[in-house]
Amino acid sequence: MENKTNSPKELTSNNYSEDMLAKSLVIFIVIGVISGFVYGVYLMDVKNTNQLIFVEGSSISLVTEKFDFKKGEDIKIRIVNSGTTTLIFPDTSYGLRITGLSGMLMYTPVSAQVVSNLEPGDEIELLWDQIKNDGDIVLEGLYKISANGMDEQGIPVEKSTTVTIWK
């Protein structure tokens, strides 16, 4: 009859493997938690969901009906004077610009070079058909919609939001 006992060397090797596996698991969990936190902070910054907030003083708000759009779907953009002072814009596009997240300009509406005012509580609605200024259809991705003007004292007022275009 043969005596089958594990040698001390075999036990040490086995414990070492289990110990390394446990340490690896802890490291992967910690990396996952940290990356989840960083991604959440990123989304809070990029995916701003507070679109319409009325305040005392100068303020502008951009409102879209939703944040995620299908490719080719019209995007209705409301520019709202959400402050208590009149806002002044250099043209009839109300300072609307749509860019990629890299900052590359994708679209600005054709507008007359006429000074436009937006009284407190007033709004203007513009429509973007997802066509770039060069006539091409935009690709799927995140886009930044921004509007800027100035108040009666000449202080710049700007607001932006992001939308996602899906296939």
OpenMM code with the backbone's topology and positions (N, CA, C; nanometers):
from openmm import Vec3, app, unit

residues = "MET GLU ASN LYS THR ASN SER PRO LYS GLU LEU THR SER ASN ASN TYR SER GLU ASP MET LEU ALA LYS SER LEU VAL ILE PHE ILE VAL ILE GLY VAL ILE SER GLY PHE VAL TYR GLY VAL TYR LEU MET ASP VAL LYS ASN THR ASN GLN LEU ILE PHE VAL GLU GLY SER SER ILE SER LEU VAL THR GLU LYS PHE ASP PHE LYS LYS GLY GLU ASP ILE LYS ILE ARG ILE VAL ASN SER GLY THR THR THR LEU ILE PHE PRO ASP THR SER TYR GLY LEU ARG ILE THR GLY LEU SER GLY MET LEU MET TYR THR PRO VAL SER ALA GLN VAL VAL SER ASN LEU GLU PRO GLY ASP GLU ILE GLU LEU LEU TRP ASP GLN ILE LYS ASN ASP GLY ASP ILE VAL LEU GLU GLY LEU TYR LYS ILE SER ALA ASN GLY MET ASP GLU GLN GLY ILE PRO VAL GLU LYS SER THR THR VAL THR ILE TRP LYS".split()
positions = [
    Vec3(0.0828, -0.1158, 0.0000),
    Vec3(0.0000, 0.0000, 0.0000),
    Vec3(0.0887, 0.1241, 0.0000),
    Vec3(0.0536, 0.2129, -0.0901),
    Vec3(0.1368, 0.3315, -0.1093),
    Vec3(0.0817, 0.4471, -0.0275),
    Vec3(0.1679, 0.5169, 0.0392),
    Vec3(0.1282, 0.6306, 0.1222),
    Vec3(0.1241, 0.7557, 0.0354),
    Vec3(0.0038, 0.8147, 0.0199),
    Vec3(-0.0108, 0.9335, -0.0647),
    Vec3(-0.0266, 1.0556, 0.0236),
    Vec3(0.0778, 1.1177, 0.0531),
    Vec3(0.0742, 1.2425, 0.1284),
    Vec3(0.1403, 1.3499, 0.0439),
    Vec3(0.0918, 1.4681, 0.0587),
    Vec3(0.1488, 1.5794, -0.0173),
    Vec3(0.2777, 1.6242, 0.0484),
    Vec3(0.3749, 1.6444, -0.0338),
    Vec3(0.5016, 1.6930, 0.0188),
    Vec3(0.4890, 1.8404, 0.0525),
    Vec3(0.5709, 1.8938, 0.1401),
    Vec3(0.5663, 2.0359, 0.1752),
    Vec3(0.5857, 2.1247, 0.0532),
    Vec3(0.6633, 2.0792, -0.0440),
    Vec3(0.6878, 2.1587, -0.1636),
    Vec3(0.5587, 2.1740, -0.2440),
    Vec3(0.4799, 2.0655, -0.2572),
    Vec3(0.3543, 2.0702, -0.3303),
    Vec3(0.2547, 2.1621, -0.2611),
    Vec3(0.2471, 2.1576, -0.1299),
    Vec3(0.1553, 2.2440, -0.0556),
    Vec3(0.1919, 2.3907, -0.0731),
    Vec3(0.3174, 2.4236, -0.0668),
    Vec3(0.3628, 2.5611, -0.0821),
    Vec3(0.3283, 2.6123, -0.2208),
    Vec3(0.3486, 2.5316, -0.3218),
    Vec3(0.3186, 2.5695, -0.4602),
    Vec3(0.1686, 2.5928, -0.4781),
    Vec3(0.0879, 2.5071, -0.4204),
    Vec3(-0.0570, 2.5184, -0.4291),
    Vec3(-0.1067, 2.6434, -0.3570),
    Vec3(-0.0568, 2.6692, -0.2379),
    Vec3(-0.0957, 2.7888, -0.1620),
    Vec3(-0.0526, 2.9157, -0.2334),
    Vec3(0.0642, 2.9115, -0.2964),
    Vec3(0.1151, 3.0268, -0.3687),
    Vec3(0.0210, 3.0625, -0.4847),
    Vec3(-0.0265, 2.9630, -0.5582),
    Vec3(-0.1191, 2.9852, -0.6703),
    Vec3(-0.2502, 3.0451, -0.6210),
    Vec3(-0.3037, 2.9905, -0.5134),
    Vec3(-0.4282, 3.0421, -0.4572),
    Vec3(-0.4102, 3.1842, -0.4049),
    Vec3(-0.2967, 3.2128, -0.3444),
    Vec3(-0.2677, 3.3458, -0.2923),
    Vec3(-0.2583, 3.4477, -0.4067),
    Vec3(-0.1901, 3.4102, -0.5141),
    Vec3(-0.1774, 3.5000, -0.6298),
    Vec3(-0.3127, 3.5233, -0.6956),
    Vec3(-0.3953, 3.4198, -0.7042),
    Vec3(-0.5274, 3.4326, -0.7618),
    Vec3(-0.6125, 3.5299, -0.6794),
    Vec3(-0.6066, 3.5205, -0.5482),
    Vec3(-0.6827, 3.6098, -0.4604),
    Vec3(-0.6349, 3.7543, -0.4759),
    Vec3(-0.5039, 3.7742, -0.4815),
    Vec3(-0.4500, 3.9097, -0.4987),
    Vec3(-0.4892, 3.9681, -0.6338),
    Vec3(-0.4844, 3.8859, -0.7381),
    Vec3(-0.5239, 3.9320, -0.8723),
    Vec3(-0.6702, 3.9727, -0.8743),
    Vec3(-0.7532, 3.8936, -0.8093),
    Vec3(-0.8954, 3.9241, -0.8035),
    Vec3(-0.9206, 4.0573, -0.7344),
    Vec3(-0.8535, 4.0813, -0.6246),
    Vec3(-0.8672, 4.2083, -0.5521),
    Vec3(-0.8215, 4.3247, -0.6401),
    Vec3(-0.7092, 4.3074, -0.7087),
    Vec3(-0.6579, 4.4142, -0.7959),
    Vec3(-0.7586, 4.4454, -0.9067),
    Vec3(-0.8144, 4.3435, -0.9710),
    Vec3(-0.9105, 4.3654, -1.0783),
    Vec3(-1.0379, 4.4321, -1.0277),
    Vec3(-1.0841, 4.3963, -0.9104),
    Vec3(-1.2037, 4.4594, -0.8535),
    Vec3(-1.1775, 4.6063, -0.8238),
    Vec3(-1.0616, 4.6362, -0.7663),
    Vec3(-1.0270, 4.7754, -0.7350),
    Vec3(-1.0171, 4.8580, -0.8633),
    Vec3(-0.9527, 4.8042, -0.9667),
    Vec3(-0.9422, 4.8752, -1.0946),
    Vec3(-1.0810, 4.8979, -1.1540),
    Vec3(-1.1686, 4.8003, -1.1451),
    Vec3(-1.3050, 4.8149, -1.1963),
    Vec3(-1.3829, 4.9231, -1.1242),
    Vec3(-1.3712, 4.9284, -0.9927),
    Vec3(-1.4419, 5.0304, -0.9139),
    Vec3(-1.3893, 5.1697, -0.9482),
    Vec3(-1.2579, 5.1834, -0.9574),
    Vec3(-1.1990, 5.3146, -0.9889),
    Vec3(-1.2389, 5.3591, -1.1293),
    Vec3(-1.2315, 5.2694, -1.2275),
    Vec3(-1.2672, 5.3081, -1.3638),
    Vec3(-1.4167, 5.3392, -1.3742),
    Vec3(-1.5008, 5.2699, -1.3001),
    Vec3(-1.6434, 5.3023, -1.2975),
    Vec3(-1.6686, 5.4406, -1.2408),
    Vec3(-1.5963, 5.4766, -1.1366),
    Vec3(-1.6089, 5.6096, -1.0770),
    Vec3(-1.5644, 5.7178, -1.1754),
    Vec3(-1.4501, 5.6954, -1.2406),
    Vec3(-1.3985, 5.7938, -1.3370),
    Vec3(-1.4954, 5.8097, -1.4534),
    Vec3(-1.5497, 5.7015, -1.5051),
    Vec3(-1.6462, 5.7078, -1.6152),
    Vec3(-1.7735, 5.7795, -1.5715),
    Vec3(-1.8175, 5.7581, -1.4505),
    Vec3(-1.9351, 5.8277, -1.3981),
    Vec3(-1.9134, 5.9776, -1.3894),
    Vec3(-1.7959, 6.0186, -1.3438),
    Vec3(-1.7636, 6.1618, -1.3375),
    Vec3(-1.7618, 6.2199, -1.4781),
    Vec3(-1.7049, 6.1466, -1.5730),
    Vec3(-1.7023, 6.1898, -1.7128),
    Vec3(-1.8443, 6.2091, -1.7656),
    Vec3(-1.9325, 6.1148, -1.7418),
    Vec3(-2.0696, 6.1252, -1.7908),
    Vec3(-2.1444, 6.2404, -1.7245),
    Vec3(-2.1165, 6.2663, -1.5968),
    Vec3(-2.1818, 6.3797, -1.5306),
    Vec3(-2.1405, 6.5098, -1.5972),
    Vec3(-2.0158, 6.5186, -1.6401),
    Vec3(-1.9661, 6.6402, -1.7037),
    Vec3(-2.0176, 6.6521, -1.8469),
    Vec3(-2.0146, 6.5439, -1.9235),
    Vec3(-2.0528, 6.5488, -2.0641),
    Vec3(-2.2039, 6.5411, -2.0818),
    Vec3(-2.2697, 6.4544, -2.0110),
    Vec3(-2.4137, 6.4358, -2.0243),
    Vec3(-2.4880, 6.5225, -1.9233),
    Vec3(-2.4901, 6.6511, -1.9481),
    Vec3(-2.5582, 6.7445, -1.8603),
    Vec3(-2.7084, 6.7334, -1.8840),
    Vec3(-2.7835, 6.6865, -1.7849),
    Vec3(-2.9269, 6.6655, -1.8022),
    Vec3(-3.0115, 6.7817, -1.7498),
    Vec3(-2.9512, 6.8791, -1.6842),
    Vec3(-3.0259, 6.9951, -1.6349),
    Vec3(-3.0337, 7.0986, -1.7452),
    Vec3(-3.1383, 7.0898, -1.8277),
    Vec3(-3.1447, 7.1755, -1.9449),
    Vec3(-3.2113, 7.3088, -1.9182),
    Vec3(-3.3145, 7.3135, -1.8381),
    Vec3(-3.3905, 7.4372, -1.8216),
    Vec3(-3.3986, 7.4748, -1.6744),
    Vec3(-3.3223, 7.5773, -1.6392),
    Vec3(-3.3215, 7.6270, -1.5022),
    Vec3(-3.3352, 7.7785, -1.5088),
    Vec3(-3.4399, 7.8335, -1.4463),
    Vec3(-3.4607, 7.9782, -1.4455),
    Vec3(-3.3856, 8.0390, -1.3278),
    Vec3(-3.3140, 8.1492, -1.3554),
    Vec3(-3.2334, 8.2135, -1.2523),
    Vec3(-3.2525, 8.3651, -1.2579),
    Vec3(-3.2097, 8.4301, -1.1525),
    Vec3(-3.2080, 8.5769, -1.1464),
    Vec3(-3.0830, 8.6235, -1.2208),
    Vec3(-3.0964, 8.7236, -1.3065),
    Vec3(-2.9825, 8.7741, -1.3832),
    Vec3(-2.9838, 8.7173, -1.5235),
    Vec3(-2.8662, 8.7100, -1.5850),
    Vec3(-2.8538, 8.6629, -1.7235),
    Vec3(-2.8358, 8.5122, -1.7279),
    Vec3(-2.9148, 8.4462, -1.8127),
    Vec3(-2.9026, 8.3022, -1.8277),
    Vec3(-2.9678, 8.2589, -1.9583),
    Vec3(-2.9071, 8.1595, -2.0194),
    Vec3(-2.9622, 8.1002, -2.1412),
    Vec3(-2.9684, 7.9496, -2.1198),
    Vec3(-3.0703, 7.8852, -2.1749),
    Vec3(-3.0841, 7.7398, -2.1631),
    Vec3(-3.1072, 7.6796, -2.3002),
    Vec3(-3.0539, 7.5616, -2.3208),
    Vec3(-3.0761, 7.4837, -2.4424),
    Vec3(-3.1581, 7.3618, -2.4054),
    Vec3(-3.2663, 7.3397, -2.4752),
    Vec3(-3.3546, 7.2281, -2.4439),
    Vec3(-3.3754, 7.1447, -2.5703),
    Vec3(-3.3469, 7.0153, -2.5589),
    Vec3(-3.3807, 6.9205, -2.6651),
    Vec3(-3.4834, 6.8241, -2.6071),
    Vec3(-3.5629, 6.7646, -2.6931),
    Vec3(-3.6696, 6.6776, -2.6430),
    Vec3(-3.6167, 6.5500, -2.5785),
    Vec3(-3.4947, 6.5109, -2.6140),
    Vec3(-3.4301, 6.3947, -2.5535),
    Vec3(-3.2804, 6.4068, -2.5773),
    Vec3(-3.2024, 6.3113, -2.5301),
    Vec3(-3.0570, 6.3166, -2.5432),
    Vec3(-3.0029, 6.2192, -2.6475),
    Vec3(-3.0791, 6.1152, -2.6780),
    Vec3(-3.0363, 6.0134, -2.7730),
    Vec3(-3.1271, 6.0164, -2.8945),
    Vec3(-3.0658, 6.0288, -3.0132),
    Vec3(-3.1411, 6.0392, -3.1376),
    Vec3(-3.0938, 5.9329, -3.2350),
    Vec3(-3.1855, 5.8875, -3.3200),
    Vec3(-3.1493, 5.7957, -3.4261),
    Vec3(-3.0864, 5.8762, -3.5393),
    Vec3(-2.9997, 5.8113, -3.6133),
    Vec3(-2.9352, 5.8766, -3.7262),
    Vec3(-3.0424, 5.9198, -3.8264),
    Vec3(-3.0378, 6.0449, -3.8693),
    Vec3(-3.1346, 6.0989, -3.9643),
    Vec3(-3.2571, 6.1632, -3.9010),
    Vec3(-3.2743, 6.1473, -3.7717),
    Vec3(-3.3903, 6.2034, -3.7014),
    Vec3(-3.3696, 6.3531, -3.6782),
    Vec3(-3.4733, 6.4332, -3.7035),
    Vec3(-3.4640, 6.5770, -3.6788),
    Vec3(-3.4477, 6.6047, -3.5301),
    Vec3(-3.3623, 6.7020, -3.4988),
    Vec3(-3.3384, 6.7400, -3.3602),
    Vec3(-3.3924, 6.8814, -3.3400),
    Vec3(-3.4959, 6.8924, -3.2554),
    Vec3(-3.5530, 7.0229, -3.2224),
    Vec3(-3.4755, 7.0822, -3.1055),
    Vec3(-3.4275, 7.2028, -3.1255),
    Vec3(-3.3474, 7.2703, -3.0244),
    Vec3(-3.4187, 7.3991, -2.9850),
    Vec3(-3.4530, 7.4101, -2.8573),
    Vec3(-3.5147, 7.5328, -2.8056),
    Vec3(-3.4087, 7.6126, -2.7311),
    Vec3(-3.3935, 7.7389, -2.7698),
    Vec3(-3.3047, 7.8307, -2.6988),
    Vec3(-3.3952, 7.9201, -2.6156),
    Vec3(-3.3785, 7.9138, -2.4838),
    Vec3(-3.4684, 7.9823, -2.3904),
    Vec3(-3.3895, 8.0857, -2.3101),
    Vec3(-3.4438, 8.2049, -2.3005),
    Vec3(-3.3870, 8.3039, -2.2094),
    Vec3(-3.4402, 8.2698, -2.0712),
    Vec3(-3.3584, 8.2025, -1.9925),
    Vec3(-3.4003, 8.1551, -1.8607),
    Vec3(-3.3547, 8.2491, -1.7495),
    Vec3(-3.3262, 8.3730, -1.7854),
    Vec3(-3.2867, 8.4727, -1.6869),
    Vec3(-3.3892, 8.5847, -1.6795),
    Vec3(-3.3481, 8.6942, -1.6167),
    Vec3(-3.4397, 8.8074, -1.5986),
    Vec3(-3.3963, 8.9310, -1.6777),
    Vec3(-3.2963, 8.9156, -1.7647),
    Vec3(-3.2522, 9.0275, -1.8480),
    Vec3(-3.2621, 8.9899, -1.9950),
    Vec3(-3.2748, 9.0897, -2.0804),
    Vec3(-3.2808, 9.0668, -2.2241),
    Vec3(-3.1452, 9.0186, -2.2741),
    Vec3(-3.1478, 8.9194, -2.3642),
    Vec3(-3.0254, 8.8689, -2.4246),
    Vec3(-3.0171, 8.9179, -2.5689),
    Vec3(-2.8960, 8.9506, -2.6118),
    Vec3(-2.8729, 9.0057, -2.7452),
    Vec3(-2.7837, 8.9096, -2.8227),
    Vec3(-2.8204, 8.8833, -2.9478),
    Vec3(-2.7453, 8.7927, -3.0346),
    Vec3(-2.7079, 8.8666, -3.1620),
    Vec3(-2.5903, 8.8363, -3.2198),
    Vec3(-2.5445, 8.9108, -3.3377),
    Vec3(-2.6191, 8.8783, -3.4669),
    Vec3(-2.6941, 8.7681, -3.4689),
    Vec3(-2.7677, 8.7313, -3.5903),
    Vec3(-2.8901, 8.6475, -3.5538),
    Vec3(-2.9615, 8.6018, -3.6559),
    Vec3(-3.0855, 8.5277, -3.6309),
    Vec3(-3.0632, 8.3795, -3.6008),
    Vec3(-2.9368, 8.3350, -3.5900),
    Vec3(-2.9097, 8.1957, -3.5507),
    Vec3(-2.9028, 8.1840, -3.3989),
    Vec3(-2.9082, 8.2961, -3.3288),
    Vec3(-2.9036, 8.3006, -3.1816),
    Vec3(-2.7779, 8.2324, -3.1273),
    Vec3(-2.6685, 8.2444, -3.2003),
    Vec3(-2.5402, 8.1908, -3.1548),
    Vec3(-2.5325, 8.0399, -3.1515),
    Vec3(-2.6221, 7.9718, -3.2221),
    Vec3(-2.6246, 7.8252, -3.2203),
    Vec3(-2.5070, 7.7683, -3.2987),
    Vec3(-2.4369, 7.6737, -3.2354),
    Vec3(-2.3253, 7.6017, -3.2983),
    Vec3(-2.3333, 7.4561, -3.2559),
    Vec3(-2.3105, 7.3674, -3.3496),
    Vec3(-2.3055, 7.2244, -3.3190),
    Vec3(-2.1669, 7.1754, -3.3586),
    Vec3(-2.0974, 7.1165, -3.2622),
    Vec3(-1.9615, 7.0693, -3.2853),
    Vec3(-1.9496, 6.9244, -3.2409),
    Vec3(-1.8446, 6.8592, -3.2888),
    Vec3(-1.8075, 6.7304, -3.2341),
    Vec3(-1.7433, 6.7557, -3.0986),
    Vec3(-1.7231, 6.6529, -3.0201),
    Vec3(-1.6617, 6.6732, -2.8887),
    Vec3(-1.5188, 6.7240, -2.8993),
    Vec3(-1.4574, 6.7034, -3.0155),
    Vec3(-1.3217, 6.7537, -3.0366),
    Vec3(-1.3212, 6.9044, -3.0597),
    Vec3(-1.4390, 6.9627, -3.0815),
    Vec3(-1.4489, 7.1059, -3.1059),
    Vec3(-1.4633, 7.1413, -3.2528),
    Vec3(-1.4579, 7.0425, -3.3408),
    Vec3(-1.4708, 7.0687, -3.4836),
    Vec3(-1.6143, 7.1106, -3.5164),
    Vec3(-1.6295, 7.2255, -3.5809),
    Vec3(-1.7613, 7.2780, -3.6145),
    Vec3(-1.8295, 7.1886, -3.7166),
    Vec3(-1.9509, 7.1462, -3.6856),
    Vec3(-2.0287, 7.0621, -3.7761),
    Vec3(-2.1404, 7.1418, -3.8443),
    Vec3(-2.2054, 7.2301, -3.7661),
    Vec3(-2.3232, 7.2975, -3.8205),
    Vec3(-2.3468, 7.4311, -3.7509),
    Vec3(-2.3779, 7.5301, -3.8309),
    Vec3(-2.4343, 7.6571, -3.7835),
    Vec3(-2.5470, 7.6902, -3.8795),
    Vec3(-2.6607, 7.7335, -3.8317),
    Vec3(-2.7718, 7.7633, -3.9224),
    Vec3(-2.7418, 7.8852, -4.0097),
    Vec3(-2.7987, 7.8838, -4.1289),
    Vec3(-2.7903, 8.0013, -4.2157),
    Vec3(-2.8740, 8.1092, -4.1497),
    Vec3(-2.8187, 8.2300, -4.1399),
    Vec3(-2.8908, 8.3348, -4.0682),
    Vec3(-2.8635, 8.4715, -4.1299),
    Vec3(-2.9554, 8.5616, -4.1070),
    Vec3(-2.9394, 8.7007, -4.1492),
    Vec3(-2.8562, 8.7732, -4.0441),
    Vec3(-2.7718, 8.8634, -4.0888),
    Vec3(-2.6862, 8.9399, -3.9977),
    Vec3(-2.7641, 9.0567, -3.9388),
    Vec3(-2.8652, 9.0222, -3.8623),
    Vec3(-2.9514, 9.1195, -3.7962),
    Vec3(-2.9454, 9.0927, -3.6468),
    Vec3(-2.9253, 9.1966, -3.5671),
    Vec3(-2.9218, 9.1807, -3.4223),
    Vec3(-3.0573, 9.1282, -3.3750),
    Vec3(-3.0535, 9.0215, -3.2939),
    Vec3(-3.1762, 8.9593, -3.2434),
    Vec3(-3.1771, 8.9664, -3.0915),
    Vec3(-3.2947, 8.9916, -3.0352),
    Vec3(-3.3120, 8.9965, -2.8897),
    Vec3(-3.4013, 8.8818, -2.8452),
    Vec3(-3.3759, 8.8355, -2.7248),
    Vec3(-3.4605, 8.7343, -2.6621),
    Vec3(-3.4964, 8.7858, -2.5236),
    Vec3(-3.6208, 8.8191, -2.5052),
    Vec3(-3.6689, 8.8747, -2.3787),
    Vec3(-3.6756, 8.7654, -2.2723),
    Vec3(-3.6749, 8.8016, -2.1446),
    Vec3(-3.6842, 8.7009, -2.0374),
    Vec3(-3.8062, 8.6100, -2.0549),
    Vec3(-3.7839, 8.4810, -2.0480),
    Vec3(-3.8911, 8.3827, -2.0619),
    Vec3(-3.9217, 8.3457, -2.2060),
    Vec3(-3.8727, 8.4235, -2.3034),
    Vec3(-3.8987, 8.3928, -2.4440),
    Vec3(-3.8087, 8.2791, -2.4902),
    Vec3(-3.8508, 8.2157, -2.5990),
    Vec3(-3.7719, 8.1072, -2.6552),
    Vec3(-3.7833, 8.1073, -2.8069),
    Vec3(-3.6854, 8.0464, -2.8687),
    Vec3(-3.6846, 8.0281, -3.0140),
    Vec3(-3.6557, 7.8809, -3.0397),
    Vec3(-3.7222, 7.8238, -3.1398),
    Vec3(-3.7000, 7.6828, -3.1710),
    Vec3(-3.6332, 7.6715, -3.3073),
    Vec3(-3.5241, 7.5957, -3.3109),
    Vec3(-3.4516, 7.5692, -3.4347),
    Vec3(-3.4490, 7.4192, -3.4577),
    Vec3(-3.4344, 7.3793, -3.5822),
    Vec3(-3.4372, 7.2384, -3.6177),
    Vec3(-3.3067, 7.2024, -3.6885),
    Vec3(-3.2440, 7.0928, -3.6456),
    Vec3(-3.1241, 7.0425, -3.7128),
    Vec3(-3.1559, 6.9060, -3.7695),
    Vec3(-3.1357, 6.8912, -3.8995),
    Vec3(-3.1666, 6.7653, -3.9681),
    Vec3(-3.0469, 6.6703, -3.9758),
    Vec3(-2.9447, 6.6940, -3.8936),
    Vec3(-2.8231, 6.6137, -3.8857),
    Vec3(-2.7400, 6.6203, -4.0136),
    Vec3(-2.7541, 6.7314, -4.0858),
    Vec3(-2.6725, 6.7566, -4.2041),
    Vec3(-2.5670, 6.8603, -4.1654),
    Vec3(-2.4403, 6.8304, -4.1969),
    Vec3(-2.3321, 6.9228, -4.1663),
    Vec3(-2.3353, 7.0409, -4.2643),
    Vec3(-2.2564, 7.1422, -4.2346),
    Vec3(-2.2484, 7.2592, -4.3213),
    Vec3(-2.2029, 7.2239, -4.4630),
    Vec3(-2.1210, 7.1189, -4.4768),
    Vec3(-2.0727, 7.0806, -4.6095),
    Vec3(-2.1713, 6.9925, -4.6858),
    Vec3(-2.2882, 6.9636, -4.6265),
    Vec3(-2.3918, 6.8856, -4.6935),
    Vec3(-2.3887, 6.7368, -4.6627),
    Vec3(-2.2873, 6.6898, -4.5923),
    Vec3(-2.2790, 6.5477, -4.5559),
    Vec3(-2.3630, 6.5191, -4.4328),
    Vec3(-2.4078, 6.3941, -4.4215),
    Vec3(-2.4812, 6.3500, -4.3032),
    Vec3(-2.3797, 6.3209, -4.1929),
    Vec3(-2.4115, 6.3592, -4.0692),
    Vec3(-2.3190, 6.3347, -3.9585),
    Vec3(-2.3103, 6.1854, -3.9285),
    Vec3(-2.2007, 6.1453, -3.8676),
    Vec3(-2.1811, 6.0072, -3.8255),
    Vec3(-2.2386, 5.9873, -3.6858),
    Vec3(-2.2480, 5.8619, -3.6432),
    Vec3(-2.2918, 5.8332, -3.5073),
    Vec3(-2.1890, 5.8909, -3.4113),
    Vec3(-2.2356, 5.9350, -3.2938),
    Vec3(-2.1433, 5.9844, -3.1928),
    Vec3(-2.2054, 6.0912, -3.1049),
    Vec3(-2.1211, 6.1521, -3.0219),
    Vec3(-2.1628, 6.2591, -2.9315),
    Vec3(-2.1398, 6.3941, -2.9980),
    Vec3(-2.2375, 6.4829, -2.9844),
    Vec3(-2.2269, 6.6169, -3.0411),
    Vec3(-2.2623, 6.7195, -2.9351),
    Vec3(-2.1894, 6.8299, -2.9375),
    Vec3(-2.2120, 6.9384, -2.8423),
    Vec3(-2.2913, 7.0474, -2.9123),
    Vec3(-2.4041, 7.0839, -2.8527),
    Vec3(-2.4875, 7.1933, -2.9032),
    Vec3(-2.4665, 7.3110, -2.8090),
    Vec3(-2.4300, 7.4256, -2.8633),
    Vec3(-2.4073, 7.5423, -2.7783),
    Vec3(-2.4718, 7.6657, -2.8396),
    Vec3(-2.5047, 7.7586, -2.7535),
    Vec3(-2.5601, 7.8873, -2.7960),
    Vec3(-2.4941, 7.9944, -2.7106),
    Vec3(-2.4611, 8.1067, -2.7736),
    Vec3(-2.4017, 8.2151, -2.6961),
    Vec3(-2.4479, 8.3504, -2.7482),
    Vec3(-2.4589, 8.4401, -2.6553),
    Vec3(-2.4978, 8.5769, -2.6836),
    Vec3(-2.4412, 8.6647, -2.5739),
    Vec3(-2.5064, 8.7778, -2.5500),
    Vec3(-2.4620, 8.8638, -2.4405),
    Vec3(-2.5828, 8.9325, -2.3799),
    Vec3(-2.5649, 8.9776, -2.2552),
    Vec3(-2.6745, 9.0495, -2.1907),
    Vec3(-2.6634, 9.1978, -2.2239),
    Vec3(-2.7519, 9.2788, -2.1654),
    Vec3(-2.7567, 9.4225, -2.1965),
    Vec3(-2.6300, 9.4966, -2.1553),
    Vec3(-2.5540, 9.4420, -2.0604),
    Vec3(-2.4296, 9.5045, -2.0161),
    Vec3(-2.3095, 9.4565, -2.0984),
    Vec3(-2.3319, 9.3693, -2.1959),
    Vec3(-2.2246, 9.3179, -2.2798),
    Vec3(-2.1513, 9.1989, -2.2213),
    Vec3(-2.2051, 9.1396, -2.1156),
    Vec3(-2.1436, 9.0221, -2.0529),
    Vec3(-2.1849, 8.8970, -2.1312),
    Vec3(-2.0868, 8.8167, -2.1761),
    Vec3(-2.1203, 8.6957, -2.2530),
    Vec3(-2.2031, 8.5960, -2.1724),
    Vec3(-2.2985, 8.5332, -2.2405),
    Vec3(-2.3832, 8.4300, -2.1817),
    Vec3(-2.3768, 8.3104, -2.2765),
    Vec3(-2.3414, 8.1945, -2.2214),
    Vec3(-2.3285, 8.0753, -2.3054),
    Vec3(-2.3805, 7.9531, -2.2320),
    Vec3(-2.4347, 7.8594, -2.3083),
    Vec3(-2.4821, 7.7318, -2.2525),
    Vec3(-2.4588, 7.6241, -2.3565),
    Vec3(-2.4298, 7.5036, -2.3103),
    Vec3(-2.4141, 7.3921, -2.4031),
    Vec3(-2.4737, 7.2656, -2.3434),
    Vec3(-2.5062, 7.1724, -2.4297),
    Vec3(-2.5553, 7.0409, -2.3908),
    Vec3(-2.5037, 6.9418, -2.4939),
    Vec3(-2.5105, 6.8151, -2.4641),
    Vec3(-2.4655, 6.7138, -2.5593),
    Vec3(-2.5814, 6.6221, -2.5966),
    Vec3(-2.5741, 6.5730, -2.7184),
    Vec3(-2.6694, 6.4729, -2.7658),
    Vec3(-2.5898, 6.3603, -2.8296),
    Vec3(-2.6487, 6.2419, -2.8303),
    Vec3(-2.5865, 6.1261, -2.8918),
    Vec3(-2.6692, 6.0849, -3.0120),
    Vec3(-2.6007, 6.0586, -3.1214),
    Vec3(-2.6672, 6.0104, -3.2419),
    Vec3(-2.6269, 5.8642, -3.2589),
    Vec3(-2.7291, 5.7776, -3.2639),
    Vec3(-2.7080, 5.6337, -3.2750),
    Vec3(-2.7458, 5.5880, -3.4146),
    Vec3(-2.6977, 5.4727, -3.4520),
    Vec3(-2.7273, 5.4132, -3.5821),
    Vec3(-2.8721, 5.3754, -3.5942),
] * unit.nanometer
topology = app.Topology()
chain = topology.addChain("A")
for resn in residues:
    res = topology.addResidue(resn, chain)
    for name in ("N", "CA", "C"):
        topology.addAtom(name, app.Element.getBySymbol(name[0]), res)
